């Protein structure tokens, strides 16, 4: 068979011929073409995949939900729509923790960026007297003219219908919960403490609370029926859990954890009466109290944590939202219906073959097309590890056979999928080694594989473990295996190779990281030996390696992007704490990068590199993006944790871009509106294909 690297080289050079090369290691002039703009839409999960923290039900056909990345969603009984706070005053990295309204034209939402009000036509920021940057944690409103909000450093803000005032408990701790039974009967909670206001002063109540319990929610049906629930933080090994659910009967506070089945902590409560109370939290459970007994709603099969709960005033519908866009609804008959997609396996690699078809890999291999996932069965004799995509009829997998007792690989193999079945191109037995880490396909008969050598050992507690000795670069050619010579010592158990990239048998690159020193390492193979390249200077951990030619490739990592032009590297620095985790080329000459912004570890951003500078070009900000791919200049895909997929369609010049990914509705939601809470288990969705 022809050398695949030569094929790769020719095709990719053709696709990227308009890229401007750097000369002598210097930066290239900026791309003269305008930076492309994209409209983004959720493909999976639906209606969207951002974590939702709170929900407010205005009516059976009007529901609002808020969450991370400035998400404000509205369901009108038929479709979900995105109400974009971020358009004018809200950072795309902000988080909304609560929402409540007195009417459709008077809705409040707040979190770590302050408080906002919807007046029926626009969101505006509300000055409540909090210091700039202070986070707001919880809200309780008795009416439009009697609103309480808890915040940082023991502050509570009150709205009387005309102006905001502030109360202080004299604490440095944040108040994470608040509830007003009346103007002279208010409760607020924080770490290990619950406070009560009697109209004159604040005092501590429920003094049995331990410091590690964070009160997250307070709810009361009356002065003699008050609940305070929270999360048990920082539990030490073998230490009994602290009580984190309490009830006040008008005289004494009593721990009620034992009466809650499988209780794991709570985030929010909502109810309509003493015999109809709901509680959700940091678990998959929803609890309901009927006046005498707490019951876990066992007909709810949630695969993500639930964080927010609310319902209609008559209690006939209850809505729950949570992690990864989870949405559940309970009807008057007590039946729960899931209105969002369940999480799927995490996607770590993606390859677009058209604007509507995306190959994906993670724990396995498959593709996503026209809104549907299709799994490709792996070879039953192997565990598949890493993938290289050449075409739909040439997908390569790094695989191994596994010794479950020793926790090591007994053999390593390279497999090829031709569109219908797998074949084994190479297989070699390995001694006392763990799973392979990375590989590169030169041709169907030649491969480079990075694998770690381990040995049996015991830890300080005498427990058997596998201890890394070194990394090896295996070279398989024409059925024969050898170990490539290395001029660089792998520093024992500290260093791991993560990615290999090749352009010819004598032109291979690898990135590795020293886990103890947090140092990024560049390696180069000249056909004879692997050598360390230090010309780029001192590097922090490296996370991405992608290129189209031996004189045109990029490396991304912590605080830096490196471009290689055949003679040397050019460094492009990022702000501190930012890093690049994925890279993709566009035929127009732009390079797209995904990576964290450093403010929240699970928030990713999309950047564009024009040959001279890195720019954050879109408002896309989603949880845990791990892969990026595109098809020509017309489309981009982002994919990652729990099967999330976002699609970007390139806009024509002069078109207006959306400020946030659009959301789509499930068939189940439409049936609810049309038939009065009729549930549907159909997996298909309306408007799944963007128009």
HUHU-V220968 format. One record per residue. RES is the residue in three letters. PHI is phi in degrees with one decimal (* if undefined). Layout:
<<RES:PHI> <RES:PHI>>
This chain:
<<UNK:*> <UNK:-62.1> <UNK:-61.9> <UNK:-68.6> <UNK:-63.2> <UNK:-63.2> <UNK:-62.5> <UNK:-52.7> <UNK:-59.7> <UNK:-63.4> <UNK:-65.3> <UNK:-71.1> <UNK:-64.4> <UNK:-63.7> <UNK:-67.1> <UNK:-117.0> <UNK:-63.8> <UNK:-89.7> <UNK:-64.5> <UNK:-89.1> <UNK:-80.9> <UNK:-80.0> <UNK:-111.2> <UNK:60.2> <UNK:82.0> <UNK:-86.8> <UNK:-73.1> <UNK:-79.5> <UNK:-64.9> <UNK:-58.8> <UNK:-61.3> <UNK:-73.7> <UNK:-78.8> <UNK:-59.4> <UNK:-64.2> <UNK:-62.0> <UNK:-115.8> <UNK:-131.8> <UNK:-97.3> <UNK:-108.6> <UNK:-141.0> <UNK:-72.8> <UNK:-104.7> <UNK:-162.4> <UNK:-77.4> <UNK:-109.8> <UNK:-77.4> <UNK:-166.9> <UNK:-114.8> <UNK:-76.3> <UNK:-65.5> <UNK:-105.9> <UNK:-103.3> <UNK:-155.3> <UNK:-141.8> <UNK:-134.1> <UNK:-105.5> <UNK:-82.8> <UNK:-160.5> <UNK:-58.7> <UNK:-117.8> <UNK:-151.0> <UNK:-130.0> <UNK:-119.4> <UNK:-137.3> <UNK:-132.5> <UNK:-169.9> <UNK:-73.5> <UNK:54.6> <UNK:64.7> <UNK:-69.8> <UNK:-131.7> <UNK:-109.5> <UNK:-128.7> <UNK:-107.1> <UNK:-99.8> <UNK:96.0> <UNK:-132.0> <UNK:-134.5> <UNK:-91.5> <UNK:-129.6> <UNK:-94.4> <UNK:-98.0> <UNK:-85.6> <UNK:-65.8> <UNK:-66.0> <UNK:-56.5> <UNK:-128.3> <UNK:-129.6> <UNK:-125.1> <UNK:-68.6> <UNK:-65.6> <UNK:-97.9> <UNK:-76.5> <UNK:-127.1> <UNK:-101.2> <UNK:-109.8> <UNK:-149.8> <UNK:-152.4> <UNK:-159.9> <UNK:-144.4> <UNK:-95.5> <UNK:-163.9> <UNK:-63.6> <UNK:-109.4> <UNK:-152.6> <UNK:-122.7> <UNK:-114.3> <UNK:-142.4> <UNK:-154.9> <UNK:177.7> <UNK:-81.1> <UNK:-114.0> <UNK:111.4> <UNK:-115.2> <UNK:-128.2> <UNK:-126.9> <UNK:-100.2> <UNK:-101.2> <UNK:104.6> <UNK:-134.7> <UNK:-157.1> <UNK:-88.6> <UNK:-136.9> <UNK:-78.2> <UNK:-108.8> <UNK:-86.2> <UNK:-104.8> <UNK:94.0> <UNK:-80.6> <UNK:-68.2> <UNK:-58.2> <UNK:89.3> <UNK:-68.6> <UNK:-87.3> <UNK:-105.6> <UNK:-108.1> <UNK:-149.9> <UNK:-141.8> <UNK:-136.3> <UNK:-126.9> <UNK:-89.8> <UNK:-166.9> <UNK:-65.1> <UNK:-114.0> <UNK:-153.2> <UNK:-122.6> <UNK:-124.3> <UNK:-133.3> <UNK:-100.1> <UNK:-146.9> <UNK:-72.9> <UNK:51.8> <UNK:69.2> <UNK:-100.4> <UNK:-128.6> <UNK:-109.5> <UNK:-126.1> <UNK:-113.9> <UNK:-103.2> <UNK:105.3> <UNK:-129.8> <UNK:-150.9> <UNK:-100.2> <UNK:-128.4> <UNK:-129.8> <UNK:-111.7> <UNK:-126.2> <UNK:-91.7> <UNK:71.4> <UNK:-113.6> <UNK:-94.1> <UNK:-77.0> <UNK:-82.4> <UNK:-91.2> <UNK:-94.9> <UNK:-152.7> <UNK:-151.9> <UNK:-154.4> <UNK:-112.1> <UNK:-70.2> <UNK:-159.0> <UNK:-64.9> <UNK:-114.4> <UNK:-151.9> <UNK:-121.8> <UNK:-118.3> <UNK:-144.7> <UNK:-130.4> <UNK:-149.5> <UNK:-67.5> <UNK:69.5> <UNK:-144.0> <UNK:-125.5> <UNK:-117.3> <UNK:-133.5> <UNK:-110.8> <UNK:-102.9> <UNK:101.3> <UNK:-121.4> <UNK:-148.7> <UNK:-97.8> <UNK:-144.7> <UNK:-79.0> <UNK:-129.8> <UNK:49.7> <UNK:-71.4> <UNK:-79.4> <UNK:-59.7> <UNK:-92.9> <UNK:-62.3> <UNK:-81.4> <UNK:-90.4> <UNK:-100.0> <UNK:-68.8> <UNK:-109.5> <UNK:-153.2> <UNK:-132.4> <UNK:-148.4> <UNK:-143.7> <UNK:-92.8> <UNK:-164.3> <UNK:-64.9> <UNK:-109.9> <UNK:-149.5> <UNK:-123.2> <UNK:-118.4> <UNK:-131.7> <UNK:-132.8> <UNK:-164.1> <UNK:-121.7> <UNK:-86.7> <UNK:-93.7> <UNK:53.3> <UNK:-78.3> <UNK:-82.3> <UNK:-59.5> <UNK:67.2> <UNK:-95.2> <UNK:-64.0> <UNK:-69.3> <UNK:-79.3> <UNK:-66.9> <UNK:-132.6> <UNK:-137.3> <UNK:-133.6> <UNK:-134.3> <UNK:-113.4> <UNK:-100.5> <UNK:102.3> <UNK:-127.3> <UNK:-135.7> <UNK:-95.5> <UNK:-132.3> <UNK:-67.7> <UNK:-122.8> <UNK:-57.4> <UNK:-64.8> <UNK:-87.9> <UNK:-102.4> <UNK:-68.3> <UNK:54.7> <UNK:-66.2> <UNK:-127.9> <UNK:114.5> <UNK:-136.4> <UNK:-117.4> <UNK:-147.4> <UNK:-131.8> <UNK:-157.6> <UNK:-161.5> <UNK:-117.3> <UNK:-164.1> <UNK:-62.5> <UNK:-107.4> <UNK:-151.1> <UNK:-123.9> <UNK:-117.4> <UNK:-140.3> <UNK:-131.7> <UNK:-170.2> <UNK:-77.2> <UNK:-164.4> <UNK:-91.6> <UNK:-97.8> <UNK:-121.4> <UNK:-112.2> <UNK:-130.0> <UNK:-110.9> <UNK:-102.5> <UNK:106.8> <UNK:-138.5> <UNK:-138.0> <UNK:-86.9> <UNK:-129.8> <UNK:-75.8> <UNK:-73.1> <UNK:-72.1> <UNK:-84.2> <UNK:-97.5> <UNK:-109.2> <UNK:-77.7> <UNK:-109.5> <UNK:-140.6> <UNK:-70.1> <UNK:-105.4> <UNK:-125.9> <UNK:-133.4> <UNK:-146.3> <UNK:-163.2> <UNK:-160.9> <UNK:-75.3> <UNK:-60.4> <UNK:-85.4> <UNK:77.0> <UNK:-75.1> <UNK:-131.4> <UNK:-126.6> <UNK:-116.2> <UNK:-129.6> <UNK:-129.5> <UNK:-173.8> <UNK:-59.8> <UNK:57.3> <UNK:77.5> <UNK:-57.6> <UNK:-138.6> <UNK:-122.6> <UNK:-135.7> <UNK:-110.6> <UNK:-92.1> <UNK:-66.1> <UNK:-88.2> <UNK:88.9> <UNK:-89.4> <UNK:-97.2> <UNK:-127.8> <UNK:-82.5> <UNK:-108.1> <UNK:-136.5> <UNK:-69.6> <UNK:-74.9> <UNK:-59.6> <UNK:-116.3> <UNK:-57.7> <UNK:-65.1> <UNK:-99.7> <UNK:-107.9> <UNK:-139.5> <UNK:-148.0> <UNK:-140.0> <UNK:-84.3> <UNK:-109.9> <UNK:-163.1> <UNK:-72.4> <UNK:-125.9> <UNK:-136.0> <UNK:-131.0> <UNK:-79.9> <UNK:-134.3> <UNK:-141.5> <UNK:-166.6> <UNK:-75.7> <UNK:-156.0> <UNK:-127.1> <UNK:-174.4> <UNK:-147.0> <UNK:-118.8> <UNK:-145.2> <UNK:52.0> <UNK:82.4> <UNK:-124.9> <UNK:-94.0> <UNK:-125.5> <UNK:-88.2> <UNK:-101.8> <UNK:-64.8> <UNK:-83.8> <UNK:-68.9> <UNK:-64.9> <UNK:-85.9> <UNK:-134.0> <UNK:-99.8> <UNK:-84.4> <UNK:-115.8> <UNK:-122.0> <UNK:-131.1> <UNK:-127.2> <UNK:-107.7> <UNK:-107.2> <UNK:-157.5> <UNK:-66.5> <UNK:-110.2> <UNK:-150.6> <UNK:-113.8> <UNK:-105.3> <UNK:-131.1> <UNK:-86.3> <UNK:-133.0> <UNK:-153.3> <UNK:-95.8> <UNK:-122.4> <UNK:-99.3> <UNK:-64.6> <UNK:-75.8> <UNK:-88.5> <UNK:59.5> <UNK:-135.6> <UNK:-83.5> <UNK:-97.1> <UNK:-154.1> <UNK:-120.4> <UNK:-145.7> <UNK:-117.5> <UNK:-112.7> <UNK:-131.6> <UNK:-105.6> <UNK:-100.6> <UNK:103.4> <UNK:-137.1> <UNK:-153.9> <UNK:-97.4> <UNK:-131.0> <UNK:-94.9> <UNK:-88.4> <UNK:-154.5> <UNK:-149.0> <UNK:-138.6> <UNK:-73.0> <UNK:-129.3> <UNK:-101.5> <UNK:52.4> <UNK:-125.5> <UNK:-89.0> <UNK:-65.4> <UNK:-66.0> <UNK:-106.7> <UNK:-161.2> <UNK:-153.2> <UNK:-139.5> <UNK:-98.4> <UNK:-84.5> <UNK:-157.1> <UNK:-71.3> <UNK:-126.5> <UNK:-142.2> <UNK:-145.6> <UNK:-114.1> <UNK:-133.9> <UNK:-93.6> <UNK:-143.1> <UNK:-98.2> <UNK:-94.8> <UNK:-128.3> <UNK:-143.7> <UNK:-71.6> <UNK:-152.4> <UNK:-129.0> <UNK:-86.7> <UNK:-65.0> <UNK:-97.8> <UNK:80.5> <UNK:-88.4> <UNK:-60.7> <UNK:-140.1> <UNK:-103.4> <UNK:-110.4> <UNK:-69.7> <UNK:-100.0> <UNK:-167.8> <UNK:-97.2> <UNK:-122.9> <UNK:-107.5> <UNK:-85.0> <UNK:-126.2> <UNK:-109.1> <UNK:-142.2> <UNK:52.7> <UNK:82.3> <UNK:-108.3> <UNK:-107.1> <UNK:-138.5> <UNK:-109.5> <UNK:-66.3> <UNK:-68.7> <UNK:-128.0> <UNK:-85.8> <UNK:-112.3> <UNK:-77.1> <UNK:-83.5> <UNK:58.3> <UNK:60.4> <UNK:-88.0> <UNK:-97.7> <UNK:-117.2> <UNK:-134.2> <UNK:-80.1> <UNK:-118.4> <UNK:-148.8> <UNK:-116.5> <UNK:-139.7> <UNK:-128.3> <UNK:-127.7> <UNK:-165.1> <UNK:-56.5> <UNK:-110.2> <UNK:-139.5> <UNK:-124.2> <UNK:-126.5> <UNK:-143.3> <UNK:-114.7> <UNK:-144.2> <UNK:-135.6> <UNK:-88.6> <UNK:-71.0> <UNK:-82.0> <UNK:-96.9> <UNK:53.1> <UNK:-111.3> <UNK:-85.6> <UNK:-129.7> <UNK:-106.9> <UNK:-127.1> <UNK:-132.8> <UNK:-113.6> <UNK:-102.3> <UNK:100.2> <UNK:-122.2> <UNK:-150.3> <UNK:-88.0> <UNK:-129.0> <UNK:-84.0> <UNK:-104.1> <UNK:-112.7> <UNK:-69.6> <UNK:-83.0> <UNK:88.5> <UNK:-70.1> <UNK:-125.9> <UNK:-85.3> <UNK:-49.6> <UNK:-105.1> <UNK:-128.6> <UNK:-145.0> <UNK:-142.0> <UNK:-152.4> <UNK:-161.2> <UNK:-119.1> <UNK:-159.8> <UNK:-65.3> <UNK:-113.2> <UNK:-159.0> <UNK:-147.9> <UNK:-127.6> <UNK:-130.4> <UNK:-118.8> <UNK:-164.7> <UNK:-68.7> <UNK:69.3> <UNK:-153.5> <UNK:-122.5> <UNK:-110.1> <UNK:-118.2> <UNK:-108.3> <UNK:-115.1> <UNK:104.5> <UNK:-121.7> <UNK:-176.5> <UNK:-98.7> <UNK:-109.9> <UNK:-95.4> <UNK:-124.1> <UNK:-81.6> <UNK:-104.1> <UNK:-58.2> <UNK:-54.3> <UNK:74.2> <UNK:-99.8> <UNK:-147.3> <UNK:-104.8> <UNK:-120.5> <UNK:-155.9> <UNK:-137.6> <UNK:-147.0> <UNK:-88.9> <UNK:-114.6> <UNK:-55.5> <UNK:-69.8> <UNK:110.3> <UNK:-86.1> <UNK:-114.2> <UNK:-103.8> <UNK:-128.8> <UNK:-114.9> <UNK:176.7> <UNK:-81.0> <UNK:-90.4> <UNK:86.9> <UNK:-81.2> <UNK:-129.9> <UNK:-63.5> <UNK:-106.2> <UNK:-105.0> <UNK:-112.1> <UNK:-127.1> <UNK:-107.2> <UNK:-117.2> <UNK:-122.7> <UNK:-112.6> <UNK:-102.9> <UNK:98.9> <UNK:-133.1> <UNK:-149.4> <UNK:-103.6> <UNK:-128.7> <UNK:-78.3> <UNK:-101.6> <UNK:-133.4> <UNK:-83.8> <UNK:-63.1> <UNK:-149.4> <UNK:-133.2> <UNK:-72.6> <UNK:52.9> <UNK:-75.1> <UNK:-120.5> <UNK:-144.1> <UNK:-137.8> <UNK:-156.4> <UNK:-149.0> <UNK:-124.4> <UNK:57.8> <UNK:-97.3> <UNK:-93.1> <UNK:-150.0> <UNK:-129.9> <UNK:-126.9> <UNK:-117.0> <UNK:-143.5> <UNK:177.6> <UNK:-58.0> <UNK:57.3> <UNK:76.4> <UNK:-68.0> <UNK:-138.9> <UNK:-116.5> <UNK:-117.4> <UNK:-112.9> <UNK:-105.7> <UNK:-65.6> <UNK:-86.0> <UNK:-73.5> <UNK:-53.4> <UNK:91.2> <UNK:-78.1> <UNK:-89.9> <UNK:-91.4> <UNK:-74.1> <UNK:-85.9> <UNK:-156.0> <UNK:-57.5> <UNK:-72.8> <UNK:-113.5> <UNK:-125.5> <UNK:-106.0> <UNK:-86.7> <UNK:-61.2> <UNK:-59.5> <UNK:-64.0> <UNK:-65.8> <UNK:-67.6> <UNK:-57.5> <UNK:-67.8> <UNK:-80.3> <UNK:-124.9> <UNK:74.3> <UNK:69.9> <UNK:-79.7> <UNK:-88.0> <UNK:-140.4> <UNK:-99.3> <UNK:-63.0> <UNK:-81.7> <UNK:-82.0> <UNK:-135.6> <UNK:-75.0> <UNK:55.7> <UNK:-68.7> <UNK:-90.7> <UNK:-58.6> <UNK:-109.1>>
